[in-house]
Amino acid sequence: MKNFEFLFTAWMVVWAVFFIYEFSIARRIAQTRAEIERLKQQLQQR
Amino acid sequence: MKARITITALVALLIFCAGYAALFIAPDEATMHAIQRIFYFHVASWNAMFCAFFVAFYASVAYLVTGKRKWDALGVSGVEVGVICCTIGLITGPLWARPVWGIWWTWDAKLTSTFILWLLFIAYLLLRGLVEDPEKKASLSAVFAIFASLDIPLVYLANRLWRTQHPQPVIAGGPDSGLDPMIGKVLLFCLIAEFCVMILVLLDRYRLEMLRNDAAELRYEIESRGLDASDNAATPALQKGGE
C-alpha cells in the first residue's frame, strides 16, 4: 500500500494522544483523591 | 463503576469497528488512493474539536450568567479536550498533506486560522495557571474563552470564503460537493466513534476539575481555621499513594 507509513502514523497519533491524555487524567484524579483524603484527615485531627 | 466499564468497553469496540471500516471497508478514493483514508480520523478530530469548544463556549456564557463553579469546571474541561482534538487534527493534517501536496504545511486561511485557534486556547490554559484567585480565574477564563471562540466560525468558513490550498468542503459545500455513499457512511461511523471518545474524556476531565474544587475548598477551610494546609501537601509518600 503506497504511503502506508503516513496512514499508519496518523492512525497511531489519534489513539496514542487520546490514550496518553486519558491516562494523565486518571493519574491526576488519583492524586487529587489522595490529597482530599489527606486534607479530610487533617481537618478531623484538629 | 460497572456502568462506566461497560460504556468504556462499548466505546473501545466502536473505535475498533470504525478503524476497521476506515482502513478496510471504505473504497479507495480515485486520485489519492490509500492516503485519503486519513480523512476519516482527520475530519472526525475536527468534528470532536468543534463540539468540545462549543461546550466550552456554552459553559463560559453559563458561568458569567450564573456564577456557578460547575460551569467553570465544564468550560476548562471543554477547552482542554478541544485542544487535544485540535492537536490531533494539526498532526494528521500535515501527514495527509505531505504525500498529496508535497509540503507539510502552508499558511493559507484554513490552516492559519486553525493554528491561531489552537494558540488562543493554549493561552487560555496558561492564563488559568497564572491567576491565583478562583473567582477571578473563572471570570477571566470565561471571558477569554468567549473571545477565543470567535475564531471558530472563521475556521469552519475559511475554505468556503477564500481560495485555499486546503480542499474545498465535501459536505454542504455547494453543487459540486458530495461524497460517495459508502465513504459517507464510514465517515459518519468514524465521526460518531470519535465523538463518543471525546465525551468520555470530557466527563473524566470534568470529574477531575470538580475534585480539584473540593480539594481547594478543604484547603481554604483548613487555612481559615488557622491550620497549615501545606504541612505535608506534597510528601513523597502521599504522592506515591496518589499514583
Interface residues (C-beta under 8 A of the other chain):
Chain A: M1 K2 N3 F4 F6 L7 T9 A10 W11 V13 V14 W15 V17 F18 Y21 E22 I25 A26 R27 R28 I29 A30 Q31 T32 R33 A34 E35 I36 R38 L39 K40 Q42 L43 R46
Chain B: I15 G19 L23 H33 A34 I35 R37 I38 F41 H42 S45 I84 T87 I88 I91 T92 L95 W96 R98 P99 E194 V197 L200 V201 D204 R205 R207 L208 L211 R212 D214 A215 L218 R219 E221 I222 R225 L227 A229 D231 N232 A233 L238 Q239 G241 G242 E243
